[in-house]
């Protein structure tokens, strides 16, 4: 009997064992199938082989001979999730997290009825959550976040009655939070962060009575915060940050007595902070920043005894900090109240927060002096008080804050010197004092702060030398001393700050040459030295600085070649304006393919633009003005498609204006002035629709101004003066509605001034059409240019009246209409302009400042016409000619008679009777010829002159009465003969 029983149990045992081994064998075959569908680049499944018990395989856990857990997290697996996993019916835990798996979540996983934990997070899974997930009745943990899953959260999740943890964060889920979420009675953690969820927070969430962690930050949730959250008594973490929630903070949140973390930052919450929040005695972190909260701060650390961090920045809070804010036994470590409207002086109440590590009161309206007891905050690591109105000096007691790492006091009204006590702060890494009114020298003791990484003293009145021991700051990354009154040379020891990346010494009174030790600044990326008095050639060793990105040495006295600055391949900006650099532009500059700003103006550079500039595809600003560059503008620059500013004025460039300029769609400023360009302005320039300034003055451009200029509708400044342009002013220029400066003077433009110019109502700086050949009348439409300050139309051939509409130009302070053919009355509003504004208009203009029009009219009546003047001139000439001929005839006759008398005297001798008789005959013959006798006098018919009679010829005046003085001439002749 015993033998039979033994045999029976042996058979049963064998059968059971065989059955167990048979199930295990089946599971192992499916696992091998799973292995074949995954890419195991790390060899985690290397020991998965048929000859080895599956329970010993990596990641496999068995219980009672059955596979209950498969953990292949962080295994470096790729591929898709094998659908054959559903065959592992005993599986309770499946963890494939933190791999690079792609594809969708297989719906077949819903058949794993024993599954309790499903971890698929941190992969690259896509698609939607399969509804079959709702079939996993035993599931307690579901974490599928940090994937590329999308779509709405399926309501089927509400069927997971045993679910404790639901992690759907960092995906692309949209839609609203399903109201069915409230059915998960045992849920303790709900993580929906960083999705695109919208809509309201469902009030049904109050059904999750065991919820401890609710995080839905960084979504697009809106509406009010449902007060039903106040019923979640177990809640410890509530994070609703960075949504669009509005309304006030629900008072019901004060019921969450277990709450430790509350973050509502980055919403649109308004109203006051509920004073009831002081009841949250276990609260450790409270962040209400970046909202629209108002009112005063009514939170007290005396009640919030567990509070370690209070962040209320970026609101509209007013008033001061409550007096009893802190306890001496406070555990507060972080107090951030920046960017509010807090006022008053520095809150002395904060000095009781002895455990404070970070204090940020920046960007408020706090004022007064900083208290001398700041060293009571002995644990302080960061003191941030910038952008207030603090005044007075920096308390030397700050030097006792031995743990201080960051000191931000910029943007205040602090005066005085830097306390030498700051040199004791061995842990100090950052000190920002910029935009204050501090004076004195930079103390040498500051260089004892061996941990210093950033120094920014911009915009003060520091004077004296840069400390010679600056090189002791081996950790220094940023040194910003711009806009002070520092003088002297750069200390050579600065070159030993080998970690320096940013050096800004601009706007000082520094001088001397650059130290050769700069070659050790191998990490330097930005150096700005502009507006100083540095001089001499650059050290050739600067070529070794291979990480330079931004260089600005403008407005100094440097000289020599710029080659030492071209050693870096990473230059993005190079500004050497207003120095004395000479020689050609180095070709090596072209190795910086990312160069975007190149300013070399006002130097002594020679040669041409290197053809290698074609490699500057990122260039948007180039200024080579005021040099001695020659040659043509090379077509290689046409590759600079991002060019916004092209400034080449005051050089010796030649050739025609390149057609490819029209292909620079981003061009906003083009200045080719004062060169030797010639030819036409290409119509292709009209394609530069973003052009704001076009200046071509002082060249030899000719032909007509192209109509396509009118296509430059964004143009603000157009300067074409001093060229050889001819033809009319193009009417299409009226389309440049944004013009505020228009200069077309000193050309050979003809025709009339277009009426359409009156439509350029933004013209303000000047309208200059002077020194052309413009004719016709001044269009009355120019009276619409109400903003115009200067108008010059002098030296043309304009005619007609000055339009009365110009009287509307009330902003005009300079006017020149001289040297034209204008007439009529000058508008009274122009009476204050000088005479020179109207001279040279053929005396036809009248009214102040010229003569009044009434006086001008009277003068006009007495004034002869042109034809009358010509007639009078002709008459005078003819009359004068006739008189001269008559006088010549008379003198000839006198001479002839004299000859006769002489002959007669010679023949007859000299005798008294004969002489008297001859005299009388002669008087009758010569003196009275052509005269008519009257009583006592006679009229001389030829000359109309009054002459005395013969009877009075012995009077003393008788010899002077005749204009021709014939009698005197005769007497004189007789006397001479006698």
NUTORNU-566909 format. One record per residue (C-alpha): x, y, z; residue number from 1. Coordinates in steps of 0.5 Angstrom, whole numbers, plus 500, padded with zeros to 3 digits. Layout:
    c1    c2    c3   num
     X     Y     Z   NUM
...
This chain:
    c1    c2    c3   num
   500   500   500     1
   506   505   502     2
   509   503   495     3
   503   505   491     4
   502   512   495     5
   509   513   494     6
   508   512   486     7
   502   516   486     8
   505   522   489     9
   511   521   485    10
   507   522   479    11
   503   528   481    12
   510   531   483    13
   513   530   476    14
   507   532   473    15
   507   539   477    16
   514   540   476    17
   513   538   468    18
   507   543   468    19
   511   549   472    20
   517   548   467    21
   513   548   461    22
   510   555   463    23
   516   558   464    24
   519   555   458    25
   513   558   454    26
   514   565   457    27
   522   564   456    28
   520   563   448    29
   516   570   448    30
   522   573   452    31
   526   571   446    32
   521   574   441    33
   521   580   445    34
   529   580   445    35
   529   579   437    36
   525   586   436    37
   529   590   440    38
   536   593   439    39
   540   592   445    40
   546   596   443    41
   548   595   451    42
   548   588   451    43
   543   588   457    44
   540   582   454    45
   546   578   452    46
   545   572   457    47
   538   571   454    48
   539   564   451    49
   535   558   451    50
   539   554   455    51
   539   558   461    52
   533   559   466    53
   529   565   464    54
   529   567   472    55
   536   568   471    56
   536   573   465    57
   538   580   466    58
   532   584   468    59
   527   578   469    60
   524   577   476    61
   520   570   478    62
   516   568   483    63
   514   561   484    64
   517   560   478    65
   513   565   474    66
   515   571   471    67
   512   577   475    68
   517   583   473    69
   521   585   467    70
   525   591   468    71
   529   594   462    72
   530   601   464    73
   536   605   463    74
   538   599   458    75
   540   603   452    76
   534   599   448    77
   531   602   442    78
   526   600   437    79
   518   599   438    80
   515   596   444    81
   514   589   442    82
   506   587   442    83
   508   580   445    84
   509   582   452    85
   502   581   453    86
   503   574   453    87
   507   574   460    88
   500   574   463    89
   503   573   470    90
   507   580   469    91
   506   585   475    92
   511   590   473    93
   513   592   467    94
   519   598   466    95
   522   600   460    96
   523   607   462    97
   529   611   460    98
   531   608   453    99
   530   611   446   100
   524   607   444   101
   519   609   439   102
   512   608   436   103
   506   607   440   104
   504   604   446   105
   501   597   444   106
   494   596   446   107
   495   589   447   108
   498   591   454   109
   491   592   456   110
   491   584   457   111
   496   584   462   112
   491   583   468   113
   496   582   473   114
   500   588   471   115
   500   593   477   116
   506   598   475   117
   507   600   468   118
   513   605   467   119
   514   607   460   120
   516   614   461   121
   523   618   458   122
   522   615   451   123
   520   617   445   124
   513   614   444   125
   508   617   440   126
   501   617   439   127
   495   617   444   128
   494   613   450   129
   490   607   448   130
   483   606   451   131
   485   599   453   132
   489   602   458   133
   483   602   462   134
   482   594   462   135
   488   594   467   136
   484   593   473   137
   490   592   478   138
   494   597   476   139
   497   602   481   140
   502   606   478   141
   502   609   471   142
   508   613   469   143
   508   614   461   144
   510   622   461   145
   516   625   458   146
   515   622   451   147
   512   625   445   148
   505   622   446   149
   499   627   444   150
   492   627   444   151
   487   628   449   152
   487   624   456   153
   483   618   455   154
   477   618   460   155
   478   610   460   156
   483   612   466   157
   478   613   471   158
   477   605   470   159
   483   604   474   160
   480   604   481   161
   487   601   484   162
   491   607   481   163
   495   611   486   164
   500   614   481   165
   499   617   475   166
   504   621   471   167
   503   624   464   168
   508   630   465   169
   512   633   459   170
   508   630   453   171
   504   634   448   172
   497   632   451   173
   491   637   449   174
   484   638   451   175
   482   639   458   176
   483   635   464   177
   477   629   464   178
   472   630   470   179
   472   622   471   180
   479   623   474   181
   475   624   480   182
   473   617   480   183
   480   615   482   184
   479   615   490   185
   486   612   491   186
   490   617   487   187
   496   620   491   188
   500   623   485   189
   497   626   479   190
   503   629   475   191
   500   633   469   192
   506   638   468   193
   508   641   461   194
   503   639   457   195
   498   643   453   196
   492   642   457   197
   487   647   457   198
   480   649   460   199
   478   649   467   200
   481   645   473   201
   475   640   474   202
   471   641   481   203
   471   633   481   204
   478   633   483   205
   475   633   490   206
   473   626   489   207
   481   624   490   208
   481   624   497   209
   487   621   498   210
   491   626   493   211
   498   628   496   212
   501   631   490   213
   497   635   484   214
   502   638   479   215
   499   641   473   216
   504   647   472   217
   506   649   465   218
   500   648   461   219
   494   653   459   220
   489   652   464   221
   484   658   465   222
   479   660   469   223
   479   661   477   224
   482   656   481   225
   476   651   484   226
   475   652   491   227
   474   644   491   228
   481   644   492   229
   481   646   499   230
   477   639   501   231
   484   635   499   232
   486   634   506   233
   492   630   504   234
   495   634   499   235
   502   636   500   236
   504   639   494   237
   500   644   489   238
   503   646   483   239
   499   650   478   240
   505   655   476   241
   505   658   469   242
   498   657   467   243
   493   662   465   244
   489   662   471   245
   485   668   474   246
   481   671   479   247
   483   671   486   248
   487   666   491   249
   481   661   494   250
   481   662   501   251
   479   655   502   252
   486   653   500   253
   488   655   508   254
   484   648   509   255
   490   644   507   256
   493   643   513   257
   498   638   510   258
   500   643   505   259
   508   643   504   260
   509   646   497   261
   504   651   494   262
   506   654   487   263
   501   659   483   264
   507   663   480   265
   506   665   473   266
   498   666   472   267
   494   672   472   268
   491   672   479   269
   489   678   482   270
   487   681   489   271
   490   681   495   272
   494   675   498   273
   489   672   503   274
   491   673   510   275
   488   666   512   276
   494   663   508   277
   498   664   515   278
   494   658   518   279
   498   653   513   280
   503   652   519   281
   507   646   515   282
   508   650   509   283
   515   650   507   284
   515   654   500   285
   510   659   498   286
   511   662   491   287
   506   667   488   288
   510   671   484   289
   509   673   477   290
   501   675   478   291
   497   681   479   292
   497   681   486   293
   496   687   490   294
   495   690   497   295
   500   689   502   296
   504   683   505   297
   500   680   510   298
   504   673   511   299
   508   673   517   300
   513   668   518   301
   511   668   526   302
   505   664   524   303
   508   660   518   304
   514   657   522   305
   516   652   517   306
   516   657   511   307
   523   656   508   308
   522   660   502   309
   517   666   500   310
   517   668   493   311
   512   674   491   312
   516   677   486   313
   513   681   480   314
   507   683   483   315
   504   690   485   316
   504   689   492   317
   505   696   496   318
   507   698   503   319
   512   695   507   320
   514   689   510   321
   510   687   517   322
   514   689   523   323
   513   682   526   324
   515   678   520   325
   520   674   522   326
   522   670   529   327
   529   670   531   328
   528   662   530   329
   526   663   523   330
   528   658   518   331
   527   662   512   332
   532   662   507   333
   529   665   501   334
   525   671   501   335
   524   674   494   336
   520   680   493   337
   523   683   487   338
   519   688   482   339
   513   690   486   340
   511   697   489   341
   514   696   496   342
   516   703   499   343
   520   706   505   344
   526   704   508   345
   530   698   508   346
   526   694   513   347
   529   693   519   348
   525   687   521   349
   528   683   516   350
   535   683   520   351
   531   678   525   352
   531   673   519   353
   538   670   521   354
   537   664   517   355
   536   668   511   356
   541   665   505   357
   538   670   499   358
   534   676   500   359
   532   680   494   360
   528   687   494   361
   530   689   487   362
   526   693   483   363
   522   697   488   364
   521   704   491   365
   525   703   497   366
   530   708   499   367
   534   711   505   368
   541   709   507   369
   543   702   508   370
   543   700   515   371
   549   698   518   372
   547   692   522   373
   546   688   515   374
   552   683   518   375
   546   680   523   376
   544   676   517   377
   551   672   518   378
   548   666   513   379
   547   671   507   380
   550   668   501   381
   546   673   496   382
   544   680   497   383
   540   683   491   384
   538   691   492   385
   539   693   485   386
   534   698   482   387
   531   702   488   388
   533   709   491   389
   538   707   496   390
   542   713   498   391
   548   714   502   392
   555   710   503   393
   556   702   503   394
   556   700   510   395
   563   697   511   396
   559   692   516   397
   558   688   509   398
   565   686   510   399
   563   681   515   400
   558   677   511   401
   563   672   510   402
   558   667   507   403
   556   673   502   404
   557   670   494   405
   553   675   490   406
   552   683   492   407
   548   687   487   408
   547   694   489   409
   546   697   482   410
   541   702   480   411
   541   706   486   412
   543   713   489   413
   549   710   493   414
   555   715   494   415
   562   715   497   416
   567   710   496   417
   568   702   496   418
   569   700   503   419
   576   697   504   420
   572   692   508   421
   570   688   502   422
   576   685   501   423
   575   680   507   424
   569   677   503   425
   573   671   500   426
   567   667   498   427
   565   673   494   428
   564   672   486   429
   559   677   484   430
   559   685   485   431
   555   689   481   432
   555   697   483   433
   554   700   476   434
   549   706   475   435
   550   709   482   436
   554   716   484   437
   560   712   487   438
   567   716   487   439
   574   715   489   440
   579   710   487   441
   578   702   486   442
   581   699   493   443
   587   695   492   444
   584   691   497   445
   578   688   493   446
   583   684   489   447
   584   680   495   448
   577   677   494   449
   580   671   490   450
   573   668   488   451
   571   674   484   452
   568   672   478   453
   564   678   476   454
   566   686   477   455
   561   691   474   456
   562   698   476   457
   559   701   470   458
   557   708   470   459
   560   711   476   460
   565   716   478   461
   571   712   480   462
   577   715   478   463
   585   714   479   464
   588   708   476   465
   586   700   475   466
   589   697   481   467
   596   694   479   468
   594   687   483   469
   588   686   479   470
   592   680   476   471
   591   676   483   472
   583   675   481   473
   585   669   477   474
   577   667   477   475
   575   673   474   476
   571   672   468   477
   568   679   467   478
   571   686   468   479
   566   692   467   480
   569   699   468   481
   566   703   463   482
   564   710   463   483
   568   712   469   484
   574   717   470   485
   579   712   471   486
   586   714   468   487
   593   711   467   488
   595   705   463   489
   592   698   463   490
   596   694   469   491
   600   689   465   492
   598   684   471   493
   591   684   468   494
   594   679   463   495
   594   674   468   496
   587   674   469   497
   587   668   464   498
   579   666   465   499
   577   673   463   500
   572   673   458   501
   569   680   458   502
   573   686   458   503
   570   693   458   504
   574   699   459   505
   570   704   455   506
   569   711   456   507
   574   713   461   508
   581   717   461   509
   585   711   460   510
   592   712   456   511
   598   708   454   512
   599   702   449   513
   596   695   450   514
   600   691   455   515
   603   685   451   516
   601   680   457   517
   594   680   453   518
   596   675   449   519
   595   670   456   520
   587   672   455   521
   586   666   451   522
   579   666   453   523
   577   673   452   524
   571   674   447   525
   569   681   448   526
   574   687   449   527
   571   694   449   528
   576   700   449   529
   572   705   446   530
   573   713   448   531
   579   713   451   532
   586   715   449   533
   590   709   448   534
   595   710   442   535
   601   706   439   536
   601   700   434   537
   597   694   437   538
   601   688   440   539
   602   683   434   540
   601   678   440   541
   594   679   440   542
   593   675   434   543
   594   669   439   544
   587   671   442   545
   583   666   438   546
   576   666   442   547
   575   674   440   548
   568   675   438   549
   567   683   439   550
   572   688   439   551
   571   695   439   552
   577   700   440   553
   574   706   436   554
   575   713   438   555
   582   712   440   556
   589   714   438   557
   591   707   435   558
   596   706   429   559
   599   701   425   560
   596   695   422   561
   589   692   424   562
   592   685   422   563
   593   683   430   564
   586   683   431   565
   584   678   425   566
   587   672   429   567
   580   669   431   568
   575   665   427   569
   569   667   431   570
   569   675   430   571
   562   677   430   572
   563   685   431   573
   569   689   429   574
   569   697   431   575
   575   701   430   576
   572   707   428   577
   576   714   429   578
   583   712   430   579
   589   712   425   580
   590   705   423   581
   593   705   416   582
   595   700   411   583
   590   695   407   584
   584   691   410   585
   587   684   412   586
   585   678   408   587
   585   674   414   588
   579   678   417   589
   575   674   412   590
   576   667   416   591
   571   670   421   592
   565   667   417   593
   560   670   422   594
   562   677   422   595
   556   681   422   596
   558   688   424   597
   565   691   421   598
   566   699   422   599
   573   701   420   600
   571   708   418   601
   575   715   420   602
   582   711   419   603
   587   712   414   604
   586   705   410   605
   588   704   403   606
   588   699   398   607
   581   696   395   608
   576   692   399   609
   578   685   399   610
   575   680   394   611
   574   675   400   612
   569   679   403   613
   564   675   399   614
   565   670   405   615
   561   675   410   616
   554   672   409   617
   552   674   416   618
   554   681   415   619
   549   686   416   620
   553   693   418   621
   559   695   414   622
   562   702   415   623
   569   704   411   624
   567   711   410   625
   573   717   411   626
   579   712   409   627
   583   713   402   628
   580   706   399   629
   580   706   392   630
   577   701   386   631
   570   699   385   632
   565   696   389   633
   566   689   388   634
   561   684   386   635
   563   679   391   636
   559   683   396   637
   553   681   393   638
   553   675   397   639
   552   679   403   640
   544   678   403   641
   543   680   410   642
   547   687   409   643
   543   692   412   644
   548   698   412   645
   553   699   407   646
   557   706   408   647
   562   707   403   648
   562   715   403   649
   569   720   403   650
   573   715   399   651
   576   714   392   652
   571   709   390   653
   570   709   382   654
   566   706   377   655
   558   705   376   656
   553   704   381   657
   553   696   382   658
   546   693   379   659
   547   688   384   660
   545   693   390   661
   538   692   388   662
   538   684   390   663
   540   686   397   664
   533   686   400   665
   535   687   407   666
   538   694   406   667
   536   699   410   668
   542   705   409   669
   546   706   403   670
   551   711   403   671
   556   712   397   672
   557   720   398   673
   563   723   396   674
   567   718   392   675
   568   718   384   676
   562   714   382   677
   559   716   375   678
   554   713   370   679
   546   712   372   680
   543   710   378   681
   540   703   376   682
   533   702   377   683
   534   696   380   684
   535   700   387   685
   528   700   387   686
   527   693   389   687
   531   695   396   688
   524   696   399   689
   527   696   406   690
   531   702   405   691
   531   708   410   692
   537   712   407   693
   540   713   401   694
   545   718   400   695
   549   719   394   696
   551   726   394   697
   558   729   391   698
   559   724   386   699
   558   724   378   700
   552   721   377   701
   548   723   371   702
   542   722   367   703
   535   722   370   704
   533   720   377   705
   530   714   376   706
   522   713   377   707
   524   707   381   708
   526   711   387   709
   519   712   388   710
   518   704   390   711
   522   706   396   712
   516   707   400   713
   520   706   407   714
   525   712   405   715
   526   717   410   716
   532   720   407   717
   534   722   400   718
   540   726   398   719
   542   726   391   720
   545   733   391   721
   552   735   388   722
   551   731   382   723
   550   731   374   724
   542   729   375   725
   538   732   369   726
   531   732   367   727
   525   733   371   728
   524   731   379   729
   520   724   378   730
   513   725   380   731
   513   718   383   732
   517   720   389   733
   510   722   392   734
   510   715   394   735
   516   716   399   736
   511   718   404   737
   516   717   410   738
   521   722   407   739
   523   727   412   740
   529   729   409   741
   530   731   401   742
   536   734   398   743
   536   735   390   744
   540   741   390   745
   546   743   385   746
   544   738   379   747
   541   740   373   748
   534   738   374   749
   529   742   369   750
   522   742   369   751
   517   745   374   752
   517   743   381   753
   512   737   382   754
   505   738   385   755
   506   732   388   756
   511   734   393   757
   506   737   397   758
   504   730   399   759
   510   728   403   760
   507   731   409   761
   513   727   413   762
   518   732   411   763
   521   735   417   764
   529   736   416   765
   529   740   409   766
   527   740   402   767
   533   743   398   768
   532   744   391   769
   537   749   390   770
   542   751   384   771
   538   747   379   772
   534   749   373   773
   527   749   375   774
   522   753   372   775
   515   755   373   776
   511   757   379   777
   512   754   386   778
   506   749   387   779
   501   751   393   780
   501   744   395   781
   508   745   399   782
   503   749   404   783
   501   742   406   784
   509   740   409   785
   507   743   416   786
   513   739   419   787
   518   742   415   788
   523   746   418   789
   528   748   412   790
   526   750   405   791
   531   752   400   792
   529   753   392   793
   534   758   391   794
   538   759   384   795
   533   757   380   796
   528   760   375   797
   522   760   379   798
   517   765   377   799
   510   768   379   800
   508   769   386   801
   510   766   393   802
   504   762   394   803
   500   764   400   804
   499   757   402   805
   506   757   404   806
   504   761   410   807
   502   755   413   808
   509   752   414   809
   509   755   422   810
   515   750   423   811
   519   753   418   812
   526   757   421   813
   530   757   415   814
   528   759   408   815
   531   761   402   816
   528   763   395   817
   533   768   393   818
   536   768   385   819
   529   767   382   820
   524   771   378   821
   519   771   383   822
   514   777   384   823
   508   779   388   824
   508   780   396   825
   511   776   401   826
   507   772   406   827
   507   776   412   828
   509   770   416   829
   516   770   412   830
   517   777   415   831
   522   775   420   832
   527   772   415   833
   533   776   413   834
   533   779   406   835
   538   774   403   836
   532   769   403   837
   529   773   398   838
   534   777   394   839
   536   777   387   840
   528   776   384   841
   529   782   379   842
   526   787   385   843
   519   784   384   844
   518   782   391   845
   515   786   396   846
   513   786   403   847
   517   785   409   848
   523   784   410   849
   523   788   403   850
   520   794   402   851
   513   795   403   852
   508   793   397   853
   505   801   397   854
   512   804   397   855
   514   799   391   856
   508   801   387   857
   509   808   388   858
   516   807   385   859
   514   803   380   860
   509   809   377   861
   515   813   377   862
   519   808   374   863
   520   807   366   864
   518   801   362   865
   524   797   359   866
   522   800   352   867
   522   807   355   868
   529   807   358   869
   531   804   351   870
   528   810   347   871
   531   815   352   872
   538   812   352   873
   538   812   344   874
   535   820   344   875
   541   821   349   876
   546   818   345   877
   543   822   338   878
   543   828   342   879
   550   828   344   880
   552   826   337   881
   549   832   334   882
   552   837   339   883
   559   834   338   884
   558   835   331   885
   555   842   332   886
   561   844   336   887
   566   841   331   888
   563   845   326   889
   563   852   330   890
   571   851   332   891
   572   849   325   892
   569   856   323   893
   573   860   328   894
   579   857   326   895
   578   859   319   896
   576   866   320   897
   582   866   325   898
   586   865   319   899
   583   870   315   900
   584   875   320   901
   591   873   320   902
   592   874   313   903
   589   881   313   904
   593   884   318   905
   599   881   315   906
   597   885   308   907
   594   891   311   908
   598   892   317   909
   596   894   324   910
   592   901   325   911
   587   903   330   912
   581   905   325   913
   582   899   321   914
   582   895   327   915
   576   897   330   916
   572   897   324   917
   575   890   323   918
   573   888   330   919
   566   890   329   920
   565   887   323   921
   568   880   326   922
   563   881   332   923
   557   882   327   924
   560   876   323   925
   562   871   329   926
   559   873   335   927
   552   874   333   928
   550   870   328   929
   544   866   328   930
   541   871   334   931
   535   875   334   932
   536   882   337   933
   532   884   343   934
   532   890   347   935
   538   890   351   936
   539   882   350   937
   539   877   345   938
   537   869   345   939
   542   864   342   940
   538   860   338   941
   542   854   338   942
   544   853   345   943
   538   857   348   944
   543   860   353   945
   542   867   355   946
   548   872   353   947
   548   880   354   948
   547   885   349   949
   552   889   345   950
   551   895   349   951
   553   891   356   952
   559   888   353   953
   564   892   357   954
   561   889   364   955
   565   885   368   956
   560   879   367   957
   559   880   360   958
   565   875   358   959
   562   869   362   960
   555   869   360   961
   555   866   353   962
   555   858   354   963
   560   857   348   964
   564   863   350   965
   565   865   343   966
   566   873   345   967
   571   871   350   968
   574   866   345   969
   575   872   340   970
   577   877   345   971
   582   872   347   972
   584   871   340   973
   585   879   338   974
   589   880   345   975
   593   874   342   976
   594   877   336   977
   596   884   338   978
